């Protein structure tokens, strides 16, 4: 089965669709930018972040159900997706695994928001902590966008989108994400497409064309017209001291070497 063929779905409940894909990467690495661009593709649909694979509690436990039902961020995301709490409670009660919940949620999201879509994808950076479970769909694919860890740490220090992180926590956020993604890539070497944030923002249409080829989806630059893509850098804002930058590079040395982020 190739990526264009339908994936399995819960018995008697969901239409069969092409295998999904997950946009993964450390927070503040461009995952939202990439998701918003891919949403413009007529075949593709993606809700707000679900966090279904983030939490360590086992699916079906009271702890897992409590988190996904009461977390205020997830409730806000469902509101943005047009899915009521009663609808979510219903599909949660009917689901037997995280994959089952994800399939049901995506089917409902597509029906409500983009019925012409033929394939769903998901973007929750923190789902990387459940990376080992993301291969549950046959032929599932992964799109990894990576950004210079010093820029990620500076963005987390600013705290404009998330709560502020100090450099030690920010560096380990990036390092742990890379370690989990490296393990995932070893498991599915032909199913992962990787792009650097800096390369993507320098040539968004070229990188989107490569990505669509990897996903076996058509590409038309006109679908993405009007979407502004530009690199954001905090290098000249003195957000991090030289000592803090050195700490980030030291902790992230292995990944920096892997992705070409060694200092010049």
Backbone as CSV, one residue per row, in Angstrom:
resi,resn,N_x,N_y,N_z,CA_x,CA_y,CA_z,C_x,C_y,C_z
1,UNK,0.843,-1.190,0.000,0.000,0.000,0.000,0.879,1.240,0.000
2,UNK,0.649,2.178,-0.873,1.420,3.405,-0.863,0.636,4.502,-0.154
3,UNK,1.243,5.696,-0.061,0.650,6.757,0.746,-0.666,7.252,0.183
4,UNK,-0.908,7.018,-1.108,-2.143,7.500,-1.710,-3.303,6.552,-1.466
5,UNK,-2.999,5.354,-0.951,-4.050,4.398,-0.697,-4.658,4.631,0.673
6,UNK,-5.914,4.212,0.882,-6.579,4.498,2.155,-5.991,3.716,3.302
7,UNK,-6.021,4.329,4.476,-5.591,3.653,5.685,-6.773,2.944,6.317
8,UNK,-6.473,2.080,7.294,-7.535,1.409,7.999,-8.268,2.411,8.878
9,UNK,-9.520,2.078,9.259,-10.306,2.949,10.105,-11.159,2.117,11.024
10,UNK,-11.702,2.714,12.104,-12.518,1.944,13.030,-13.665,1.256,12.315
11,UNK,-13.888,0.011,12.638,-14.872,-0.804,11.936,-16.246,-0.155,11.953
12,UNK,-16.804,0.025,10.773,-18.166,0.491,10.625,-18.412,1.928,11.018
13,UNK,-17.332,2.727,11.223,-17.581,4.073,11.718,-16.994,5.181,10.861
14,UNK,-15.912,4.941,10.157,-15.232,6.015,9.453,-14.993,5.654,7.987
15,UNK,-15.040,6.669,7.096,-14.657,6.404,5.712,-13.171,6.124,5.633
16,UNK,-12.765,5.335,4.667,-11.362,5.019,4.476,-10.688,6.166,3.730
17,UNK,-9.570,6.624,4.255,-8.856,7.757,3.678,-7.399,7.381,3.448
18,UNK,-6.680,8.161,2.634,-5.238,7.919,2.498,-4.550,8.002,3.858
19,UNK,-3.437,7.319,3.977,-2.706,7.316,5.242,-2.390,8.744,5.673
20,UNK,-2.558,9.052,6.942,-2.287,10.410,7.422,-0.797,10.673,7.549
21,UNK,-0.465,11.905,7.902,0.913,12.226,8.237,0.914,13.187,9.417
22,UNK,2.035,13.194,10.112,2.203,14.046,11.282,3.315,15.048,11.034
23,UNK,3.030,16.320,11.302,4.056,17.354,11.297,4.650,17.378,12.698
24,UNK,5.953,17.138,12.795,6.601,17.024,14.090,7.806,17.952,14.166
25,UNK,8.246,18.197,15.390,9.395,19.062,15.604,9.299,19.683,16.973
26,UNK,10.381,20.269,17.439,10.362,20.969,18.705,9.440,22.185,18.609
27,UNK,8.870,22.601,19.717,8.079,23.826,19.736,8.922,24.999,19.244
28,UNK,8.268,26.004,18.668,8.890,27.221,18.151,9.867,26.941,17.020
29,UNK,9.563,25.906,16.234,10.439,25.532,15.112,9.796,25.731,13.753
30,UNK,8.580,26.261,13.716,7.919,26.490,12.435,6.830,25.486,12.116
31,UNK,6.435,24.671,13.084,5.390,23.677,12.802,4.054,24.337,12.491
32,UNK,3.730,25.419,13.189,2.457,26.116,12.927,2.472,26.762,11.548
33,UNK,3.583,27.388,11.186,3.720,27.966,9.854,3.492,26.911,8.784
34,UNK,4.107,25.753,8.969,3.988,24.684,7.984,2.561,24.156,7.935
35,UNK,1.941,23.968,9.091,0.552,23.509,9.120,-0.365,24.480,8.381
36,UNK,-0.209,25.775,8.637,-1.093,26.755,8.008,-0.946,26.766,6.496
37,UNK,0.255,26.552,6.008,0.464,26.457,4.566,-0.196,25.201,4.009
38,UNK,0.024,24.066,4.642,-0.529,22.812,4.141,-2.043,22.781,4.207
39,UNK,-2.625,23.533,5.119,-4.090,23.634,5.167,-4.664,24.223,3.878
40,UNK,-3.849,24.973,3.141,-4.315,25.563,1.882,-4.434,24.537,0.771
41,UNK,-3.834,23.374,0.951,-3.916,22.319,-0.060,-5.336,21.766,-0.066
42,UNK,-5.987,21.667,-1.225,-7.394,21.244,-1.253,-7.648,19.835,-0.738
43,UNK,-6.630,18.986,-0.737,-6.817,17.601,-0.288,-6.635,17.426,1.215
44,UNK,-6.022,18.411,1.870,-5.523,18.198,3.227,-6.312,18.979,4.271
45,UNK,-6.515,18.352,5.419,-7.219,19.003,6.529,-6.479,18.733,7.826
46,UNK,-6.405,19.766,8.658,-5.707,19.632,9.944,-6.394,20.504,10.983
47,UNK,-6.745,19.943,12.132,-7.349,20.740,13.200,-6.300,21.517,13.976
48,UNK,-6.733,22.157,15.047,-5.786,22.722,15.999,-5.062,21.560,16.697
49,UNK,-4.085,21.878,17.486,-3.306,20.830,18.131,-4.185,19.967,19.036
50,UNK,-4.012,18.645,18.947,-4.831,17.722,19.736,-4.147,17.249,21.015
51,UNK,-2.847,17.096,20.976,-2.066,16.603,22.119,-2.452,15.178,22.524
52,UNK,-3.072,14.422,21.642,-3.535,13.078,22.001,-2.393,12.137,22.372
53,UNK,-1.210,12.368,21.804,-0.084,11.460,22.043,0.929,12.034,23.032
54,UNK,0.634,13.158,23.582,1.580,13.814,24.492,1.583,13.190,25.877
55,UNK,0.425,12.835,26.379,0.273,12.490,27.785,0.698,11.051,28.059
56,UNK,1.428,10.797,29.139,1.932,9.451,29.418,0.883,8.493,29.985
57,UNK,-0.249,9.007,30.477,-1.254,8.118,31.046,-1.821,7.204,29.966
58,UNK,-2.096,5.938,30.294,-2.602,5.015,29.270,-4.000,5.387,28.806
59,UNK,-4.242,5.177,27.518,-5.567,5.475,26.976,-6.597,4.573,27.661
60,UNK,-7.729,5.139,27.981,-8.778,4.399,28.671,-8.749,4.582,30.167
61,UNK,-7.677,5.187,30.678,-7.600,5.442,32.114,-8.363,6.716,32.455
62,UNK,-8.776,6.800,33.719,-9.484,7.998,34.176,-8.589,9.230,34.063
63,UNK,-7.287,9.048,34.295,-6.353,10.183,34.231,-6.260,10.738,32.821
64,UNK,-6.171,9.853,31.832,-6.094,10.322,30.442,-7.378,11.050,30.055
65,UNK,-8.522,10.453,30.380,-9.807,11.070,30.031,-9.952,12.438,30.689
66,UNK,-9.512,12.546,31.930,-9.621,13.819,32.642,-8.772,14.896,31.965
67,UNK,-7.553,14.542,31.582,-6.669,15.523,30.945,-7.254,16.023,29.625
68,UNK,-7.615,15.097,28.741,-8.045,15.537,27.410,-9.402,16.231,27.447
69,UNK,-10.202,15.964,28.470,-11.515,16.604,28.538,-11.498,17.943,29.266
70,UNK,-10.586,18.111,30.213,-10.636,19.319,31.039,-9.527,20.321,30.762
71,UNK,-8.471,19.920,30.063,-7.381,20.856,29.790,-7.926,22.085,29.056
72,UNK,-7.714,23.289,29.596,-8.321,24.484,28.980,-7.819,24.776,27.570
73,UNK,-6.560,24.459,27.282,-6.044,24.690,25.930,-6.744,23.772,24.936
74,UNK,-6.913,22.503,25.302,-7.566,21.564,24.398,-9.037,21.905,24.219
75,UNK,-9.683,22.377,25.264,-11.089,22.815,25.134,-11.185,24.001,24.178
76,UNK,-10.239,24.922,24.264,-10.223,26.064,23.347,-9.978,25.595,21.921
77,UNK,-9.083,24.640,21.745,-8.810,24.124,20.409,-10.053,23.460,19.816
78,UNK,-10.787,22.713,20.613,-12.019,22.080,20.107,-13.043,23.134,19.713
79,UNK,-13.092,24.189,20.495,-14.004,25.287,20.139,-13.618,25.872,18.778
80,UNK,-12.328,26.059,18.557,-11.851,26.580,17.277,-12.134,25.601,16.140
81,UNK,-12.101,24.305,16.453,-12.371,23.272,15.445,-13.862,23.092,15.174
82,UNK,-14.707,23.727,15.971,-16.146,23.575,15.792,-16.689,22.274,16.337
83,UNK,-15.975,21.670,17.292,-16.396,20.402,17.885,-16.807,20.657,19.333
84,UNK,-18.061,20.333,19.662,-18.583,20.605,20.999,-18.010,19.619,22.006
85,UNK,-18.105,19.986,23.266,-17.627,19.094,24.319,-18.461,17.814,24.371
86,UNK,-19.738,17.925,24.076,-20.586,16.727,24.052,-20.159,15.795,22.916
87,UNK,-19.840,16.361,21.755,-19.381,15.534,20.637,-18.056,14.872,20.963
88,UNK,-17.169,15.628,21.613,-15.878,15.039,21.968,-16.051,13.931,22.999
89,UNK,-16.892,14.149,23.990,-17.130,13.120,25.006,-17.675,11.850,24.368
90,UNK,-18.497,12.012,23.348,-19.088,10.853,22.673,-18.028,10.043,21.929
91,UNK,-17.158,10.727,21.162,-16.155,9.969,20.410,-15.090,9.407,21.348
92,UNK,-14.818,10.098,22.448,-13.872,9.564,23.428,-14.419,8.280,24.040
93,UNK,-15.705,8.265,24.360,-16.324,7.079,24.963,-16.347,5.902,23.997
94,UNK,-16.447,6.178,22.706,-16.516,5.116,21.698,-15.136,4.594,21.290
95,UNK,-14.079,5.321,21.624,-12.735,4.972,21.162,-12.072,3.983,22.116
96,UNK,-11.226,3.125,21.554,-10.527,2.126,22.356,-9.019,2.336,22.407
97,UNK,-8.486,3.196,21.530,-7.059,3.505,21.495,-6.877,4.968,21.121
98,UNK,-5.663,5.489,21.263,-5.378,6.859,20.823,-5.595,6.991,19.321
99,UNK,-5.195,5.968,18.589,-5.388,6.012,17.143,-6.870,6.097,16.804
100,UNK,-7.671,5.310,17.491,-9.116,5.308,17.272,-9.686,6.696,17.550
101,UNK,-9.281,7.300,18.669,-9.739,8.649,19.004,-9.315,9.642,17.937
102,UNK,-8.070,9.539,17.493,-7.552,10.446,16.477,-8.345,10.306,15.177
103,UNK,-8.582,9.074,14.744,-9.357,8.838,13.521,-10.757,9.438,13.625
104,UNK,-11.413,9.207,14.742,-12.779,9.702,14.920,-12.809,11.232,14.973
105,UNK,-11.844,11.812,15.680,-11.789,13.268,15.781,-11.565,13.887,14.405
106,UNK,-10.629,13.327,13.650,-10.324,13.884,12.335,-11.507,13.753,11.381
107,UNK,-12.212,12.626,11.446,-13.382,12.441,10.583,-14.444,13.488,10.899
108,UNK,-14.654,13.757,12.182,-15.642,14.756,12.576,-15.183,16.153,12.170
109,UNK,-13.892,16.425,12.355,-13.360,17.730,11.968,-13.523,17.968,10.470
110,UNK,-13.189,16.978,9.659,-13.324,17.121,8.207,-14.776,17.344,7.824
111,UNK,-15.684,16.562,8.396,-17.106,16.702,8.068,-17.613,18.102,8.382
112,UNK,-17.126,18.694,9.432,-17.605,20.010,9.850,-16.895,21.164,9.142
113,UNK,-15.637,20.963,8.761,-14.832,22.096,8.298,-14.347,22.017,6.859
114,UNK,-14.086,20.819,6.350,-13.527,20.713,5.005,-13.945,19.381,4.394
115,UNK,-15.226,19.234,4.086,-15.723,17.930,3.613,-15.091,17.461,2.312
116,UNK,-14.475,18.362,1.554,-13.833,17.962,0.309,-12.446,17.384,0.507
117,UNK,-11.918,17.466,1.725,-10.576,16.948,1.988,-10.554,15.430,1.880
118,UNK,-9.448,14.915,1.406,-9.302,13.465,1.254,-8.285,12.862,2.215
119,UNK,-7.604,13.724,2.979,-6.536,13.225,3.853,-6.355,14.180,5.024
120,UNK,-6.161,13.618,6.195,-5.907,14.473,7.347,-4.446,14.383,7.782
121,UNK,-4.019,15.440,8.457,-2.717,15.412,9.092,-2.833,16.105,10.446
122,UNK,-1.838,15.929,11.284,-1.894,16.456,12.649,-0.599,17.161,12.979
123,UNK,-0.710,18.230,13.780,0.458,19.005,14.167,0.365,19.365,15.646
124,UNK,1.043,18.585,16.474,1.229,18.926,17.883,2.693,18.673,18.211
125,UNK,3.513,19.714,18.377,4.927,19.468,18.655,5.156,18.532,19.844
126,UNK,4.360,18.697,20.911,4.573,17.883,22.106,4.217,16.415,21.897
127,UNK,3.527,16.088,20.817,3.249,14.679,20.528,4.525,13.895,20.252
128,UNK,5.629,14.607,20.063,6.902,13.920,19.841,7.271,13.058,21.045
129,UNK,6.731,13.392,22.214,7.013,12.578,23.392,6.294,11.235,23.350
130,UNK,5.346,11.093,22.455,4.711,9.804,22.199,5.088,9.276,20.832
131,UNK,6.286,9.643,20.369,6.713,9.336,19.004,6.632,7.852,18.682
132,UNK,6.910,7.009,19.665,6.898,5.576,19.397,5.539,5.041,19.010
133,UNK,4.469,5.776,19.355,3.117,5.322,19.029,2.581,5.919,17.732
134,UNK,3.318,6.842,17.140,2.809,7.537,15.955,2.816,6.672,14.694
135,UNK,3.495,5.543,14.748,3.544,4.666,13.581,2.398,3.677,13.530
136,UNK,1.323,3.951,14.247,0.223,3.001,14.386,-0.565,2.809,13.097
137,UNK,-0.541,3.780,12.200,-1.229,3.656,10.922,-0.284,3.042,9.886
138,UNK,-0.777,2.157,9.062,0.049,1.616,7.987,0.433,2.737,7.027
139,UNK,1.706,2.801,6.707,2.238,3.785,5.758,2.102,5.229,6.233
140,UNK,1.896,5.455,7.523,1.882,6.820,8.039,3.210,7.489,7.702
141,UNK,3.172,8.801,7.480,4.386,9.532,7.148,4.601,10.664,8.142
142,UNK,5.834,11.170,8.152,6.218,12.188,9.116,6.941,13.322,8.397
143,UNK,6.620,14.544,8.789,7.280,15.730,8.247,7.920,16.450,9.421
144,UNK,9.235,16.489,9.425,9.973,17.085,10.536,10.581,18.404,10.093
145,UNK,10.210,19.472,10.780,10.836,20.763,10.540,11.685,21.101,11.760
146,UNK,12.950,21.438,11.508,13.912,21.687,12.579,14.455,23.102,12.445
147,UNK,14.732,23.721,13.569,15.221,25.102,13.593,16.443,25.184,14.512
148,UNK,17.311,26.136,14.247,18.493,26.352,15.071,18.080,26.421,16.551
149,UNK,18.677,25.591,17.409,18.250,25.559,18.810,18.464,26.871,19.555
150,UNK,19.431,27.670,19.135,19.628,28.970,19.774,18.422,29.867,19.501
151,UNK,17.891,29.820,18.268,16.700,30.595,17.942,15.485,30.075,18.711
152,UNK,15.384,28.750,18.835,14.283,28.158,19.591,14.356,28.603,21.048
153,UNK,15.547,28.562,21.633,15.719,28.959,23.025,15.388,30.431,23.228
154,UNK,15.784,31.268,22.270,15.480,32.694,22.369,13.978,32.927,22.292
155,UNK,13.304,32.226,21.388,11.861,32.365,21.264,11.153,31.911,22.538
156,UNK,11.633,30.813,23.131,11.030,30.335,24.374,11.322,31.291,25.530
157,UNK,12.464,31.928,25.531,12.784,32.915,26.566,11.826,34.108,26.467
158,UNK,11.480,34.510,25.236,10.575,35.644,25.059,9.164,35.318,25.556
159,UNK,8.759,34.060,25.416,7.470,33.642,25.951,6.262,34.301,25.319
160,UNK,6.336,34.622,24.020,5.218,35.298,23.371,4.043,34.373,23.089
161,UNK,4.315,33.086,22.884,3.251,32.125,22.585,3.081,31.131,23.733
162,UNK,4.177,30.658,24.278,4.160,29.715,25.394,4.694,30.398,26.650
163,UNK,4.551,29.715,27.771,5.183,30.210,28.986,6.690,30.278,28.787
164,UNK,7.320,31.211,29.453,8.753,31.413,29.286,9.547,30.198,29.762
165,UNK,10.599,29.880,29.011,11.540,28.835,29.373,12.916,29.469,29.536
166,UNK,13.629,29.065,30.557,15.012,29.479,30.688,15.879,28.610,29.770
167,UNK,17.107,29.052,29.445,17.920,28.356,28.438,18.126,26.869,28.694
168,UNK,18.297,26.453,29.939,18.508,25.038,30.221,17.300,24.217,29.800
169,UNK,16.112,24.642,30.191,14.895,23.929,29.802,14.650,23.984,28.309
170,UNK,14.919,25.146,27.709,14.713,25.298,26.268,15.645,24.388,25.480
171,UNK,16.914,24.335,25.899,17.883,23.490,25.199,17.487,22.026,25.276
172,UNK,17.024,21.597,26.434,16.626,20.203,26.580,15.315,19.908,25.867
173,UNK,14.456,20.894,25.738,13.240,20.730,24.931,13.644,20.348,23.504
174,UNK,14.581,21.110,22.942,15.055,20.858,21.580,15.785,19.519,21.501
175,UNK,16.682,19.270,22.453,17.493,18.052,22.429,16.616,16.808,22.564
176,UNK,15.676,16.828,23.472,14.807,15.669,23.671,13.932,15.426,22.442
177,UNK,13.440,16.495,21.819,12.643,16.336,20.598,13.478,15.678,19.506
178,UNK,14.715,16.140,19.337,15.585,15.579,18.300,15.887,14.110,18.582
179,UNK,16.126,13.760,19.837,16.401,12.367,20.176,15.211,11.476,19.846
180,UNK,14.007,11.924,20.184,12.813,11.135,19.881,12.580,11.018,18.380
181,UNK,12.808,12.102,17.656,12.612,12.082,16.207,13.670,11.205,15.538
182,UNK,14.888,11.215,16.054,15.941,10.357,15.513,15.553,8.891,15.648
183,UNK,14.988,8.527,16.782,14.520,7.153,16.974,13.403,6.822,15.993
184,UNK,12.492,7.760,15.788,11.392,7.552,14.853,11.913,7.383,13.430
185,UNK,12.920,8.182,13.058,13.482,8.092,11.715,14.183,6.752,11.492
186,UNK,14.828,6.244,12.526,15.457,4.929,12.403,14.412,3.842,12.168
187,UNK,13.260,3.986,12.801,12.201,2.993,12.644,11.542,3.085,11.271
188,UNK,11.405,4.308,10.742,10.698,4.519,9.473,11.534,5.424,8.552
189,UNK,12.687,4.974,8.114,13.596,5.854,7.370,13.034,6.387,6.061
190,UNK,12.149,5.625,5.417,11.608,6.054,4.130,10.309,6.843,4.273
191,UNK,9.847,6.979,5.490,8.564,7.652,5.707,8.714,9.042,6.309
192,UNK,9.955,9.518,6.451,10.165,10.826,7.059,10.803,11.794,6.077
193,UNK,10.234,12.982,6.035,10.778,14.083,5.240,11.212,15.164,6.220
194,UNK,12.455,15.622,6.096,12.977,16.627,7.007,13.372,17.885,6.248
195,UNK,13.118,19.030,6.860,13.488,20.305,6.266,13.895,21.255,7.385
196,UNK,14.906,22.043,7.121,15.302,23.064,8.088,14.418,24.292,7.925
197,UNK,14.045,24.882,9.039,13.226,26.099,9.036,13.870,27.178,8.173
198,UNK,15.172,27.317,8.296,15.885,28.366,7.554,15.827,28.129,6.052
199,UNK,15.886,26.872,5.616,15.793,26.550,4.199,14.367,26.730,3.694
200,UNK,13.406,26.360,4.535,12.005,26.482,4.121,11.619,27.948,3.933
201,UNK,11.996,28.799,4.877,11.621,30.209,4.763,12.367,30.898,3.630
202,UNK,13.528,30.373,3.240,14.273,30.957,2.119,13.642,30.615,0.782
203,UNK,12.987,29.459,0.673,12.392,29.015,-0.588,11.122,28.212,-0.298
204,UNK,10.069,28.862,0.194,8.874,28.116,0.621,8.212,27.317,-0.493
205,UNK,8.117,27.878,-1.699,7.435,27.147,-2.771,8.265,25.948,-3.223
206,UNK,9.571,26.114,-3.274,10.423,24.991,-3.648,10.346,23.871,-2.629
207,UNK,10.351,24.238,-1.356,10.282,23.221,-0.301,8.893,22.590,-0.243
208,UNK,7.849,23.365,-0.492,6.498,22.797,-0.521,6.345,21.802,-1.669
209,UNK,6.956,22.117,-2.801,6.901,21.195,-3.933,7.564,19.869,-3.578
210,UNK,8.718,19.922,-2.925,9.403,18.699,-2.498,8.550,17.924,-1.496
211,UNK,7.912,18.651,-0.596,7.100,18.010,0.421,5.892,17.311,-0.198
212,UNK,5.241,17.981,-1.133,4.089,17.365,-1.796,4.507,16.125,-2.588
213,UNK,5.686,16.168,-3.185,6.184,14.984,-3.884,6.377,13.828,-2.912
214,UNK,6.940,14.126,-1.739,7.126,13.098,-0.723,5.785,12.517,-0.274
215,UNK,4.780,13.381,-0.137,3.463,12.940,0.313,2.631,12.323,-0.804
216,UNK,3.143,12.377,-2.026,2.425,11.889,-3.199,1.102,12.631,-3.382
217,UNK,1.198,13.947,-3.201,0.066,14.838,-3.412,0.421,15.827,-4.518
218,UNK,-0.572,16.288,-5.281,-0.278,17.277,-6.327,0.163,18.600,-5.713
219,UNK,0.870,19.380,-6.505,1.342,20.689,-6.050,0.965,21.748,-7.063
220,UNK,0.407,22.851,-6.570,0.071,24.008,-7.396,0.380,25.236,-6.557
221,UNK,1.339,26.028,-6.999,1.764,27.195,-6.221,0.616,28.165,-5.968
222,UNK,-0.379,28.185,-6.855,-1.490,29.115,-6.681,-2.308,28.823,-5.430
223,UNK,-2.267,27.583,-4.961,-3.015,27.242,-3.746,-2.487,27.996,-2.525
224,UNK,-1.232,28.399,-2.572,-0.585,28.995,-1.407,-0.364,30.495,-1.565
225,UNK,-0.951,31.086,-2.607,-0.809,32.522,-2.823,-1.432,33.288,-1.655
226,UNK,-0.806,34.357,-1.294,-1.315,35.175,-0.200,-0.809,34.764,1.164
227,UNK,-0.125,33.617,1.254,0.438,33.169,2.524,1.837,33.767,2.674
228,UNK,2.028,34.544,3.699,3.320,35.194,3.927,4.258,34.271,4.692
229,UNK,5.447,34.076,4.150,6.450,33.225,4.804,7.746,34.013,4.877
230,UNK,8.228,34.216,6.066,9.515,34.885,6.228,10.199,34.369,7.486
231,UNK,11.515,34.349,7.444,12.278,33.873,8.597,12.232,34.909,9.716
232,UNK,11.991,34.429,10.918,12.034,35.280,12.106,13.280,34.908,12.888
233,UNK,14.078,35.910,13.218,15.314,35.657,13.957,15.414,36.598,15.148
234,UNK,15.926,36.064,16.238,16.143,36.864,17.444,17.632,37.069,17.704
235,UNK,18.450,36.804,16.692,19.903,36.818,16.864,20.415,38.192,17.301
236,UNK,19.772,39.242,16.829,20.264,40.590,17.118,19.476,41.280,18.229
237,UNK,18.671,40.524,18.966,17.824,41.128,19.991,18.386,40.979,21.399
238,UNK,19.560,40.382,21.527,20.202,40.192,22.839,19.282,39.473,23.818
239,UNK,18.515,38.521,23.314,17.605,37.760,24.170,18.395,36.823,25.068
240,UNK,19.453,36.230,24.510,20.312,35.327,25.260,21.712,35.923,25.369
241,UNK,22.338,35.732,26.498,23.718,36.184,26.665,24.644,35.230,25.920
242,UNK,25.889,35.634,25.649,26.832,34.714,25.009,27.002,33.420,25.807
243,UNK,26.980,33.514,27.133,27.122,32.320,27.961,25.915,31.395,27.801
244,UNK,24.736,31.975,27.700,23.519,31.172,27.536,23.490,30.514,26.157
245,UNK,23.927,31.224,25.148,24.009,30.634,23.811,24.989,29.469,23.812
246,UNK,26.106,29.635,24.511,27.108,28.568,24.577,26.535,27.340,25.282
247,UNK,25.726,27.553,26.304,25.090,26.447,27.009,24.152,25.683,26.080
248,UNK,23.346,26.409,25.319,22.414,25.778,24.389,23.183,24.960,23.353
249,UNK,24.223,25.537,22.789,25.001,24.815,21.770,25.664,23.571,22.355
250,UNK,26.145,23.677,23.592,26.793,22.532,24.220,25.813,21.387,24.424
251,UNK,24.649,21.696,24.985,23.651,20.655,25.243,23.089,20.062,23.955
252,UNK,23.045,20.867,22.919,22.448,20.441,21.645,23.501,20.102,20.601
253,UNK,24.729,19.861,21.037,25.855,19.691,20.110,25.619,18.576,19.106
254,UNK,25.137,17.439,19.553,24.932,16.301,18.659,23.932,16.652,17.557
255,UNK,22.807,17.229,17.941,21.797,17.595,16.944,22.265,18.726,16.049
256,UNK,23.020,19.671,16.623,23.542,20.779,15.806,24.449,20.258,14.701
257,UNK,25.275,19.283,15.036,26.156,18.693,14.046,25.335,17.973,12.983
258,UNK,24.309,17.271,13.405,23.458,16.507,12.490,22.744,17.395,11.482
259,UNK,22.295,18.579,11.936,21.481,19.436,11.068,22.219,20.684,10.575
260,UNK,23.513,20.741,10.798,24.300,21.834,10.238,24.187,23.145,10.981
261,UNK,24.028,23.096,12.302,23.896,24.306,13.093,25.129,24.607,13.938
262,UNK,26.265,24.086,13.553,27.490,24.391,14.289,27.872,25.845,14.064
263,UNK,28.364,26.527,15.108,28.724,27.948,14.947,29.883,28.109,13.991
264,UNK,29.885,29.221,13.257,30.960,29.489,12.292,32.002,30.415,12.925
